[in-house]
């Protein structure tokens, strides 16, 4: 008794085993989490250090360089970038994918602490933050009030609302955008200071000496202890104004005599607008290990309670939620699964012609799809768009084995065999082929499951979902399917419907016609072989000339624009042009909301966003709306702005889709010159909307040169000059004060009209050794020049990043290659290329997929060799793979899709799918040769008999992915890409396989079986065959 016979004869056992598969799978489905993609921990740690007033070169030499060198030695670092600008140093540590985010943070903190003593004493302590590296937040909320000023709104949000959201599990950061933090602003008057012989050093010394924190402790006697609180801080502008700053005899000069002291905003550089109204935004980002859907759900659950507790006149509205597209995408895939099931049922009915015959393969769908959920749950996987996409493909795959079983048993029933015997004999014939097909298709995903990087992280769950579903379907095919066939399929002579009879006659006629065509084609094997070689060469040509990109652009229901004003621009300048963009795009009917944040990354930069209406409520795609918005904002003079979609894959960061890095051992000016050459040639290539150079020498700088001899003669110290400029112009914090249990900055500065231009610096005064007040114009010379807006480094070398937006029809892969080609001609010795953001993933992931493709072919060959106990038979079967790949590449080369991470995985999937046809033919042909047939007779018989199951399985797979080809809305591009490859590859590949595989069988198959029959004296065999 073989394995299948046990289940054929024991129906109760078979039903119990099947129900256990169903119950375990249901348990797994209920307990699995739901997310957009498999968990990918993308950790980016930023180290931000502020040194008010310090220039970019000073920040680079004394802060950025030591910090970057230290953190680069931390474990798990992929690459380190840094940016030094006026008063600010930012070192960004990009960790490898799936590095432990908590351990990474601990390591970076330790490294920074090692060099803290090397940093300037006046520099503020480095702020170290852990994030995901995404440019934009997961959710944006707008705060508006009709009864409070911006400072009061900011105060309430920071004290009450921000902390409520920050405590939600999974929330990584809650950022206040456009807020006006309270500060004690001390507006110094240079003329009054000079008239009263008060210097900036006098002011700073007085503030620091009279406004400090004191913790004296407590007193106690035998029975009572008293805590001591000393009022050493000045908490109101009035108190600060009474602070003595200089006394000479009986005359006391107070701070209020030489300055205006008031509560005011710490900074007004960041401005937020929502639908044309000024406001404040909250940007909520998830942590590296957080599930965005869980974070969004928790925030939405907390939001109504917070809204009810807001003060009168204040409103808090959810403006943008990136997870809406995630939810929509998952719902679309679930709908696709339902459509695919209906299509497959109809296909099987059309081919078998009997409802009872249809029932046998159909039950494998719920058993396989639900059963595999137990496997996913056991592996700690999730329900996500990729596992669901795998289930869509599995619908056409899991019925294959059952179809082969039903068709073979049905063939034996037509010969007049009793149902039980037909099931047992039919399974004995087909058992090896079913096992081989199951193992082959499952094995093809093994390389994907063990690939590293983003491809492995994303598609590991996809691979194991398909492999698990196929293995379960194979088990069902050799247990439940033959048992049901023995009891449901009508025996020979039983009355059948007209439709079934019609279907049987048509397929019998088609099989006979096909058998004659195959036999005739074998007379022209050289011609067939030439066609195959031509197709193989064409396949290579198509592969090398197909446009590539990391992933297709998805319609995620929102568009963003990065706005760049001239380096000298103030936030008011940038806001004026951002407002023009908002106004000119207000009438686009597909836009549901508009907002902008000015000062995002500096006063000369901003970002704008257009939240689109739900997919079902708009007639145009996101891409069409994007082109319209780009056309409108191109007409706004004074700034540059470029519209793009949010990234469609995790781990790809944000910003422009192409980021090409130029590194050099030379100085920043040399890097700038080379980057500009590449940029200019790239723009002339006609492939890009824009190419931006991150390095620019356009920042106006007033260079102060001190006449040291003159200063020494007057008795003016260099430190006094530096302190004066820092206190009057720098705008940095000089002390702290507390207000209602929170500390705030004390900031000294001259009013804007006293620092309107560089010449104003000479009007400030310092005290000479004799006590006389000396204007700075007597000891300094001010020259203006253009310097770098920021000095950048990539892995500790000076760098510039070319960020590019390709024209419609030009993929990111083609655009990146164009930049690389230009750079190879332009870059001199000592310059190196590198990649950031999405481009870095695109370069690294391409190789990993090619390796997985090669491994899949090798693994399948070895599995088949073991199954057939032959090295020739697998070679015959594998000859169908190039034909299928050729079919898949045709529509890609025609521009219907690109060679991306989805289509590449689809090509790997095709390897397993197309080899199933070869397994069916070769297995049956080998059985026929054991009965004494020649190679030619055996393969012709196998082709004729296996035509029906081959066409049926192909139709089931191809038509099951039709819903993917019709995909619309969220996530549609990814589903279309994979569906197109599967449908085209299987259709064209099958058509060629039906005639090519028989030819290769006659050329390659072993003659051992025929030789055996010849030795036995079977004279009718022809040794030539």
SULCOR-V495987 format. One record per pair of residues at least 6 apart in sequence whose C-alpha atoms are under 7 Angstrom apart, sorted by sequence separation. I is the first residue (numbers start at 1). J is the second residue. If there is no record, write none. Layout:
BEGIN
i->I j->J
i->I j->J
END
This chain:
BEGIN
i->7 j->13
i->83 j->89
i->84 j->90
i->193 j->199
i->219 j->225
i->220 j->226
i->234 j->240
i->246 j->252
i->247 j->253
i->272 j->278
i->273 j->279
i->286 j->292
i->349 j->355
i->352 j->358
i->376 j->382
i->413 j->419
i->450 j->456
i->599 j->605
i->600 j->606
i->711 j->717
i->737 j->743
i->738 j->744
i->754 j->760
i->767 j->773
i->768 j->774
i->792 j->798
i->793 j->799
i->806 j->812
i->865 j->871
i->892 j->898
i->929 j->935
i->7 j->14
i->83 j->90
i->166 j->173
i->218 j->225
i->219 j->226
i->246 j->253
i->272 j->279
i->449 j->456
i->598 j->605
i->599 j->606
i->600 j->607
i->647 j->654
i->664 j->671
i->683 j->690
i->736 j->743
i->737 j->744
i->766 j->773
i->767 j->774
i->792 j->799
i->892 j->899
i->1014 j->1021
i->72 j->80
i->82 j->90
i->83 j->91
i->166 j->174
i->218 j->226
i->219 j->227
i->244 j->252
i->245 j->253
i->272 j->280
i->448 j->456
i->598 j->606
i->633 j->641
i->646 j->654
i->683 j->691
i->736 j->744
i->737 j->745
i->765 j->773
i->766 j->774
i->792 j->800
i->967 j->975
i->82 j->91
i->218 j->227
i->244 j->253
i->245 j->254
i->272 j->281
i->286 j->295
i->307 j->316
i->349 j->358
i->413 j->422
i->565 j->574
i->597 j->606
i->598 j->607
i->736 j->745
i->737 j->746
i->765 j->774
i->766 j->775
i->806 j->815
i->865 j->874
i->929 j->938
i->967 j->976
i->81 j->91
i->82 j->92
i->217 j->227
i->218 j->228
i->244 j->254
i->245 j->255
i->348 j->358
i->412 j->422
i->597 j->607
i->735 j->745
i->736 j->746
i->765 j->775
i->766 j->776
i->864 j->874
i->928 j->938
i->81 j->92
i->217 j->228
i->243 j->254
i->244 j->255
i->448 j->459
i->449 j->460
i->596 j->607
i->597 j->608
i->735 j->746
i->764 j->775
i->765 j->776
i->964 j->975
i->965 j->976
i->80 j->92
i->81 j->93
i->162 j->174
i->216 j->228
i->242 j->254
i->243 j->255
i->448 j->460
i->582 j->594
i->596 j->608
i->630 j->642
i->679 j->691
i->733 j->745
i->734 j->746
i->763 j->775
i->764 j->776
i->964 j->976
i->80 j->93
i->241 j->254
i->242 j->255
i->409 j->422
i->595 j->608
i->596 j->609
i->630 j->643
i->733 j->746
i->734 j->747
i->762 j->775
i->763 j->776
i->861 j->874
i->925 j->938
i->79 j->93
i->80 j->94
i->215 j->229
i->241 j->255
i->242 j->256
i->409 j->423
i->412 j->426
i->449 j->463
i->595 j->609
i->733 j->747
i->762 j->776
i->763 j->777
i->925 j->939
i->965 j->979
i->79 j->94
i->241 j->256
i->448 j->463
i->449 j->464
i->594 j->609
i->595 j->610
i->732 j->747
i->761 j->776
i->762 j->777
i->964 j->979
i->965 j->980
i->77 j->93
i->78 j->94
i->214 j->230
i->594 j->610
i->731 j->747
i->77 j->94
i->78 j->95
i->345 j->362
i->409 j->426
i->593 j->610
i->594 j->611
i->626 j->643
i->731 j->748
i->925 j->942
i->64 j->82
i->77 j->95
i->78 j->96
i->214 j->232
i->408 j->426
i->445 j->463
i->593 j->611
i->675 j->693
i->731 j->749
i->924 j->942
i->961 j->979
i->76 j->95
i->77 j->96
i->213 j->232
i->591 j->610
i->592 j->611
i->730 j->749
i->64 j->84
i->76 j->96
i->212 j->232
i->213 j->233
i->241 j->261
i->591 j->611
i->592 j->612
i->728 j->748
i->729 j->749
i->211 j->232
i->212 j->233
i->591 j->612
i->592 j->613
i->727 j->748
i->728 j->749
i->729 j->750
i->921 j->942
i->210 j->232
i->211 j->233
i->369 j->391
i->405 j->427
i->445 j->467
i->590 j->612
i->591 j->613
i->727 j->749
i->728 j->750
i->885 j->907
i->921 j->943
i->961 j->983
i->68 j->91
i->76 j->99
i->211 j->234
i->575 j->598
i->590 j->613
i->672 j->695
i->60 j->84
i->237 j->261
i->574 j->598
i->758 j->782
i->958 j->982
i->59 j->84
i->64 j->89
i->105 j->130
i->154 j->179
i->237 j->262
i->405 j->430
i->442 j->467
i->921 j->946
i->958 j->983
i->63 j->89
i->154 j->180
i->155 j->181
i->237 j->263
i->884 j->910
i->920 j->946
i->64 j->91
i->154 j->181
i->296 j->323
i->571 j->598
i->56 j->84
i->442 j->470
i->571 j->599
i->590 j->618
i->958 j->986
i->56 j->85
i->59 j->88
i->150 j->179
i->151 j->180
i->442 j->471
i->55 j->85
i->56 j->86
i->59 j->89
i->150 j->180
i->151 j->181
i->293 j->323
i->365 j->395
i->368 j->398
i->574 j->604
i->881 j->911
i->884 j->914
i->55 j->86
i->151 j->182
i->292 j->323
i->574 j->605
i->54 j->86
i->55 j->87
i->438 j->470
i->571 j->603
i->954 j->986
i->53 j->86
i->54 j->87
i->74 j->107
i->365 j->398
i->401 j->434
i->438 j->471
i->570 j->603
i->571 j->604
i->881 j->914
i->917 j->950
i->53 j->87
i->74 j->108
i->364 j->398
i->365 j->399
i->569 j->603
i->570 j->604
i->880 j->914
i->881 j->915
i->52 j->87
i->364 j->399
i->569 j->604
i->880 j->915
i->51 j->87
i->438 j->474
i->50 j->87
i->51 j->88
i->71 j->108
i->362 j->399
i->567 j->604
i->878 j->915
i->50 j->88
i->206 j->244
i->361 j->399
i->566 j->604
i->877 j->915
i->49 j->88
i->50 j->89
i->206 j->245
i->435 j->474
i->565 j->604
i->49 j->89
i->71 j->111
i->434 j->474
i->564 j->604
i->565 j->605
i->48 j->89
i->49 j->90
i->70 j->111
i->71 j->112
i->131 j->172
i->361 j->402
i->564 j->605
i->877 j->918
i->48 j->90
i->70 j->112
i->203 j->245
i->361 j->403
i->563 j->605
i->564 j->606
i->877 j->919
i->47 j->90
i->48 j->91
i->202 j->245
i->563 j->606
i->46 j->90
i->47 j->91
i->202 j->246
i->562 j->606
i->563 j->607
i->585 j->629
i->46 j->91
i->47 j->92
i->67 j->112
i->562 j->607
i->721 j->766
i->46 j->92
i->561 j->607
i->562 j->608
i->45 j->92
i->46 j->93
i->560 j->607
i->561 j->608
i->44 j->92
i->45 j->93
i->67 j->115
i->198 j->246
i->560 j->608
i->561 j->609
i->44 j->93
i->45 j->94
i->66 j->115
i->560 j->609
i->44 j->94
i->559 j->609
i->560 j->610
i->43 j->94
i->44 j->95
i->559 j->610
i->716 j->767
i->43 j->95
i->340 j->392
i->344 j->396
i->558 j->610
i->559 j->611
i->581 j->633
i->716 j->768
i->558 j->611
i->715 j->768
i->716 j->769
i->341 j->395
i->557 j->611
i->558 j->612
i->714 j->768
i->715 j->769
i->42 j->97
i->330 j->385
i->333 j->388
i->337 j->392
i->340 j->395
i->557 j->612
i->714 j->769
i->849 j->904
i->853 j->908
i->41 j->97
i->42 j->98
i->63 j->119
i->333 j->389
i->702 j->758
i->40 j->97
i->41 j->98
i->62 j->119
i->557 j->614
i->40 j->98
i->41 j->99
i->43 j->101
i->423 j->482
i->939 j->998
i->45 j->105
i->423 j->485
i->423 j->486
i->193 j->258
i->557 j->622
i->192 j->258
i->420 j->486
i->936 j->1002
i->419 j->486
i->555 j->622
i->559 j->626
i->935 j->1002
i->711 j->779
i->189 j->258
i->710 j->779
i->188 j->258
i->189 j->259
i->51 j->122
i->188 j->259
i->398 j->469
i->51 j->123
i->187 j->259
i->188 j->260
i->390 j->462
i->394 j->466
i->398 j->470
i->405 j->477
i->419 j->491
i->707 j->779
i->902 j->974
i->906 j->978
i->910 j->982
i->914 j->986
i->50 j->123
i->51 j->124
i->186 j->259
i->187 j->260
i->397 j->470
i->401 j->474
i->418 j->491
i->565 j->638
i->566 j->639
i->706 j->779
i->707 j->780
i->50 j->124
i->186 j->260
i->187 j->261
i->387 j->461
i->565 j->639
i->706 j->780
i->903 j->977
i->907 j->981
i->49 j->124
i->186 j->261
i->387 j->462
i->390 j->465
i->391 j->466
i->394 j->469
i->398 j->473
i->402 j->477
i->564 j->639
i->565 j->640
i->705 j->780
i->706 j->781
i->902 j->977
i->903 j->978
i->906 j->981
i->910 j->985
i->49 j->125
i->185 j->261
i->186 j->262
i->386 j->462
i->390 j->466
i->401 j->477
i->416 j->492
i->563 j->639
i->564 j->640
i->704 j->780
i->705 j->781
i->902 j->978
i->906 j->982
i->934 j->1010
i->49 j->126
i->185 j->262
i->405 j->482
i->415 j->492
i->563 j->640
i->564 j->641
i->704 j->781
i->705 j->782
i->48 j->126
i->49 j->127
i->184 j->262
i->185 j->263
i->387 j->465
i->413 j->491
i->414 j->492
i->563 j->641
i->704 j->782
i->903 j->981
i->932 j->1010
i->47 j->126
i->48 j->127
i->184 j->263
i->185 j->264
i->402 j->481
i->406 j->485
i->413 j->492
i->562 j->641
i->563 j->642
i->703 j->782
i->704 j->783
i->930 j->1009
i->47 j->127
i->48 j->128
i->183 j->263
i->184 j->264
i->381 j->461
i->561 j->641
i->562 j->642
i->702 j->782
i->703 j->783
i->897 j->977
i->929 j->1009
i->47 j->128
i->182 j->263
i->183 j->264
i->561 j->642
i->562 j->643
i->702 j->783
i->703 j->784
i->932 j->1013
i->46 j->128
i->47 j->129
i->182 j->264
i->183 j->265
i->561 j->643
i->702 j->784
i->45 j->128
i->46 j->129
i->182 j->265
i->183 j->266
i->560 j->643
i->561 j->644
i->701 j->784
i->702 j->785
i->45 j->129
i->46 j->130
i->181 j->265
i->182 j->266
i->559 j->643
i->560 j->644
i->700 j->784
i->701 j->785
i->45 j->130
i->180 j->265
i->181 j->266
i->559 j->644
i->560 j->645
i->700 j->785
i->701 j->786
i->44 j->130
i->45 j->131
i->180 j->266
i->559 j->645
i->700 j->786
i->701 j->787
i->43 j->130
i->44 j->131
i->180 j->267
i->558 j->645
i->559 j->646
i->699 j->786
i->700 j->787
i->934 j->1021
i->43 j->131
i->44 j->132
i->180 j->268
i->698 j->786
i->699 j->787
i->43 j->132
i->44 j->133
i->376 j->465
i->697 j->786
i->698 j->787
i->699 j->788
i->936 j->1025
i->42 j->132
i->43 j->133
i->697 j->787
i->698 j->788
i->699 j->789
i->935 j->1025
i->697 j->788
i->698 j->789
i->934 j->1025
i->178 j->270
i->696 j->788
i->697 j->789
i->177 j->270
i->178 j->271
i->372 j->465
i->695 j->788
i->696 j->789
i->888 j->981
i->178 j->272
i->554 j->648
i->888 j->982
i->177 j->272
i->553 j->648
i->695 j->790
i->372 j->468
i->888 j->984
i->372 j->469
i->887 j->984
i->888 j->985
i->887 j->985
i->369 j->469
i->885 j->985
i->179 j->280
i->368 j->469
i->884 j->985
i->887 j->988
i->178 j->280
i->884 j->986
i->887 j->989
i->177 j->280
i->178 j->281
i->177 j->281
i->368 j->472
i->884 j->988
i->176 j->281
i->177 j->282
i->368 j->473
i->695 j->800
i->884 j->989
i->176 j->282
i->694 j->800
i->883 j->989
i->175 j->282
i->176 j->283
i->693 j->800
i->694 j->801
i->174 j->282
i->175 j->283
i->693 j->801
i->694 j->802
i->174 j->283
i->175 j->284
i->364 j->473
i->693 j->802
i->883 j->992
i->174 j->284
i->692 j->802
i->693 j->803
i->173 j->284
i->174 j->285
i->691 j->802
i->692 j->803
i->173 j->285
i->364 j->476
i->691 j->803
i->692 j->804
i->172 j->285
i->173 j->286
i->691 j->804
i->880 j->993
i->151 j->265
i->171 j->285
i->172 j->286
i->690 j->804
i->691 j->805
i->171 j->286
i->172 j->287
i->690 j->805
i->170 j->286
i->171 j->287
i->688 j->804
i->689 j->805
i->170 j->287
i->688 j->805
i->689 j->806
i->880 j->997
i->688 j->806
i->689 j->807
i->687 j->806
i->688 j->807
i->170 j->290
i->361 j->481
i->687 j->807
i->360 j->481
i->876 j->997
i->668 j->791
i->687 j->810
i->171 j->295
i->360 j->484
i->876 j->1000
i->170 j->295
i->360 j->485
i->675 j->800
i->876 j->1001
i->671 j->799
i->672 j->800
i->687 j->815
i->876 j->1004
i->671 j->800
i->168 j->298
i->668 j->798
i->567 j->698
i->568 j->699
i->663 j->794
i->667 j->798
i->356 j->488
i->357 j->489
i->567 j->699
i->568 j->700
i->665 j->797
i->872 j->1004
i->873 j->1005
i->356 j->489
i->664 j->797
i->665 j->798
i->872 j->1005
i->165 j->299
i->663 j->797
i->664 j->798
i->144 j->279
i->663 j->798
i->664 j->799
i->143 j->279
i->144 j->280
i->663 j->799
i->142 j->279
i->143 j->280
i->662 j->799
i->663 j->800
i->682 j->819
i->142 j->280
i->143 j->281
i->661 j->799
i->662 j->800
i->142 j->281
i->661 j->800
i->662 j->801
i->141 j->281
i->142 j->282
i->661 j->801
i->140 j->281
i->141 j->282
i->660 j->801
i->661 j->802
i->140 j->282
i->141 j->283
i->659 j->801
i->660 j->802
i->140 j->283
i->659 j->802
i->660 j->803
i->139 j->283
i->140 j->284
i->659 j->803
i->678 j->822
i->139 j->284
i->658 j->803
i->659 j->804
i->678 j->823
i->137 j->283
i->138 j->284
i->139 j->285
i->353 j->499
i->354 j->500
i->658 j->804
i->137 j->284
i->138 j->285
i->353 j->500
i->656 j->803
i->657 j->804
i->658 j->805
i->137 j->285
i->138 j->286
i->352 j->500
i->656 j->804
i->657 j->805
i->678 j->826
i->656 j->805
i->353 j->503
i->352 j->503
i->351 j->503
i->674 j->827
i->658 j->812
i->132 j->287
i->657 j->812
i->131 j->287
i->132 j->288
i->131 j->288
i->658 j->816
i->665 j->830
i->147 j->313
i->664 j->830
i->146 j->313
i->664 j->831
i->145 j->313
i->146 j->314
i->663 j->831
i->664 j->832
i->145 j->314
i->662 j->831
i->663 j->832
i->144 j->314
i->145 j->315
i->662 j->832
i->663 j->833
i->144 j->315
i->662 j->833
i->143 j->315
i->144 j->316
i->661 j->833
i->662 j->834
i->143 j->316
i->661 j->834
i->142 j->316
i->143 j->317
i->660 j->834
i->661 j->835
i->141 j->316
i->142 j->317
i->660 j->835
i->661 j->836
i->141 j->317
i->142 j->318
i->659 j->835
i->660 j->836
i->141 j->318
i->142 j->319
i->659 j->836
i->140 j->318
i->141 j->319
i->659 j->837
i->140 j->319
i->140 j->320
i->658 j->838
i->659 j->839
i->139 j->320
i->140 j->321
i->657 j->838
i->658 j->839
i->139 j->321
i->138 j->321
i->139 j->322
i->654 j->837
i->138 j->322
i->653 j->837
i->652 j->837
i->653 j->838
i->652 j->838
i->101 j->288
i->652 j->841
i->567 j->789
i->325 j->556
i->325 j->557
i->43 j->288
i->42 j->288
i->41 j->288
i->41 j->289
i->35 j->291
i->35 j->293
i->549 j->811
i->548 j->811
i->549 j->812
i->547 j->811
i->549 j->813
i->548 j->813
i->547 j->813
i->548 j->814
i->547 j->814
i->36 j->326
i->320 j->611
i->550 j->842
i->549 j->842
i->269 j->571
i->275 j->593
i->275 j->594
i->274 j->594
i->275 j->595
i->274 j->595
i->273 j->595
i->274 j->596
i->273 j->596
i->272 j->596
i->273 j->597
i->272 j->597
i->271 j->597
i->272 j->598
i->270 j->597
i->271 j->598
i->270 j->598
i->271 j->599
i->270 j->599
i->269 j->599
i->270 j->600
i->269 j->603
i->26 j->370
i->29 j->373
i->38 j->382
i->22 j->367
i->25 j->370
i->28 j->373
i->29 j->374
i->32 j->377
i->21 j->367
i->25 j->371
i->28 j->374
i->38 j->384
i->536 j->882
i->543 j->889
i->546 j->892
i->24 j->371
i->25 j->372
i->27 j->374
i->35 j->382
i->37 j->384
i->539 j->886
i->542 j->889
i->546 j->893
i->22 j->370
i->25 j->373
i->34 j->382
i->35 j->383
i->36 j->384
i->37 j->385
i->22 j->371
i->25 j->374
i->28 j->377
i->33 j->382
i->34 j->383
i->35 j->384
i->36 j->385
i->37 j->386
i->549 j->898
i->551 j->900
i->21 j->371
i->24 j->374
i->32 j->382
i->33 j->383
i->34 j->384
i->548 j->898
i->549 j->899
i->550 j->900
i->551 j->901
i->32 j->383
i->535 j->886
i->542 j->893
i->547 j->898
i->548 j->899
i->549 j->900
i->550 j->901
i->546 j->898
i->547 j->899
i->548 j->900
i->546 j->899
i->615 j->969
i->97 j->453
i->455 j->845
i->454 j->845
i->453 j->845
i->451 j->848
i->451 j->852
i->448 j->852
i->447 j->852
i->447 j->855
i->447 j->856
i->444 j->856
i->555 j->969
i->556 j->970
i->444 j->859
i->555 j->970
i->443 j->859
i->444 j->860
i->554 j->970
i->555 j->971
i->40 j->457
i->443 j->860
i->554 j->971
i->554 j->972
i->5 j->424
i->38 j->457
i->554 j->973
i->38 j->458
i->440 j->860
i->553 j->973
i->37 j->458
i->519 j->940
i->552 j->973
i->518 j->940
i->552 j->974
i->4 j->427
i->38 j->461
i->440 j->863
i->515 j->940
i->436 j->864
i->515 j->943
i->515 j->944
i->514 j->944
i->436 j->867
i->512 j->944
i->511 j->944
i->511 j->947
i->507 j->948
i->14 j->479
i->444 j->909
i->14 j->480
i->444 j->912
i->528 j->996
i->8 j->479
i->441 j->912
i->7 j->479
i->11 j->483
i->440 j->912
i->441 j->913
i->4 j->478
i->8 j->482
i->525 j->999
i->4 j->479
i->8 j->483
i->7 j->483
i->518 j->995
i->522 j->999
i->437 j->916
i->437 j->919
i->433 j->919
i->433 j->920
i->433 j->923
i->235 j->737
i->234 j->737
i->235 j->738
i->233 j->737
i->235 j->739
i->135 j->653
i->134 j->653
i->135 j->654
i->133 j->653
i->134 j->654
i->135 j->655
i->201 j->723
i->201 j->724
i->200 j->724
i->200 j->727
i->208 j->735
i->407 j->949
i->404 j->949
i->403 j->949
i->400 j->953
i->188 j->748
i->396 j->956
i->397 j->957
i->183 j->744
i->184 j->745
i->185 j->746
i->186 j->747
i->187 j->748
i->188 j->749
i->189 j->750
i->396 j->957
i->182 j->744
i->183 j->745
i->184 j->746
i->185 j->747
i->186 j->748
i->187 j->749
i->188 j->750
i->183 j->746
i->184 j->747
i->185 j->748
i->186 j->749
i->187 j->750
i->187 j->751
i->396 j->960
i->395 j->960
i->199 j->765
i->199 j->766
i->199 j->767
i->393 j->961
i->194 j->765
i->190 j->764
i->197 j->773
i->194 j->773
i->351 j->952
i->348 j->952
i->347 j->955
i->42 j->651
i->347 j->956
i->40 j->650
i->344 j->956
i->343 j->959
i->344 j->960
i->343 j->960
i->340 j->960
i->340 j->961
i->340 j->963
i->339 j->963
i->336 j->963
i->329 j->970
i->328 j->970
i->329 j->971
i->325 j->970
i->53 j->726
i->53 j->730
i->52 j->730
i->52 j->731
i->52 j->732
i->85 j->789
i->85 j->790
i->84 j->790
i->85 j->791
i->83 j->790
i->84 j->791
i->83 j->791
i->84 j->792
i->83 j->792
i->82 j->792
i->83 j->793
i->82 j->793
i->81 j->793
i->82 j->794
i->81 j->794
i->80 j->794
i->81 j->795
i->80 j->795
i->79 j->795
i->68 j->796
i->56 j->790
i->56 j->791
END
